[in-house]
Amino acid sequence: MNIELSHPYLLVGGTGRTGRRITAQLTAQGRRVRVTSRNGRPPFDWHDETTWEDQLRGVRRVFVAFHPDVAAPGAADLLGRFAQRADTLGVRRIVLFSGRGEEAAQDAEAQVADNIRECTVLRSAFFMEDFTEHFLLDAVRSGLVAMPAGSVPEPFVDLEDLAGVATRALTGDDLVGQTLELTGPELLTFADVAAVLSGVIGSPIAYHPCSVAEFAAGAEAEGMAPAEAQVLASVFAQVLDGRNAHLTDDLPTILGRPPRRFADFARAAAASGAWSPADAQEQGTRG
């Protein structure tokens, strides 16, 4: 028997937008998946280390999406201790979801790589699904997207593409030890995105370049937890300065095909009713 097929794959943060898609891809390959949740049985809580061992026992490969972000205060120490515990329990590989251009996230990446035998880091651009499943969903429905991005372009990436890379990193051996930067196939400003959305939805979507403080206040007013809003605002203040305004070929090289274009994503989302108030979806968490 293939030893990796005899052990479940653990997805920490697997109930989130990325994790759900990885679960589907692993399951389609006939692999067993164990997904953590604070309300699961047994539960998993990053801030209660006594909950870690039950989830890690019997596992060899783990995907980690840390909430709210690997750049959050305290994340590096927690991830380092988690990786160390995982190693002692027989985990061989961790695939860590991270953010592109986030300097604070590099501490967390190093902590994991230093404490686990096999580590792959996935640094991702902004998700296309942020406009359908997360913090920009209500903004699109309201007709006004406010972001502290100015006219800086971003290479938005599709979560199905990202999940494909994560699944490959978990199941194959060719990506071990690599730090990958995953982008979509084109650079788009938020004004460009608003224009695309206006066309596919059939009503005007405006883009308002706001300050970081305005973004945080607006996110909280829309119901985002204050701690998450502040973390996102801090990350945006750093990564939306132009440092990520370039493409990489990591994703198409790994998947063997071009990444999904934003216009194709938007047309499919509009056709599915993603932005219809009558079909409101519960907003997921980042990662």
Secondary structure, DSSP 8 states (H G I E B T S, - for coil): --TTTTS-EEEETTTSHHHHHHHHHHHHTT--EEE--TTSSS--BTTBGGGHHHHHTT-SEEEE--SS-TTSTTHHHHHHHHHHHHHHTT--EEEEEEETT-TTHHHHHHHHHHHSSEEEEEEE--BTTHHHHSTTHHHHHHTEEEETTTT--B--B-HHHHHHHHHHHHH-STTTT-EEEE--SS-B-HHHHHHHHHHHHSS--EEEE--HHHHHHHHHHTT--HHHHHHHHHHHHHHTTTTT-S--SHHHHHHTS----HHHHHHHHHHHTTT-GGG--------
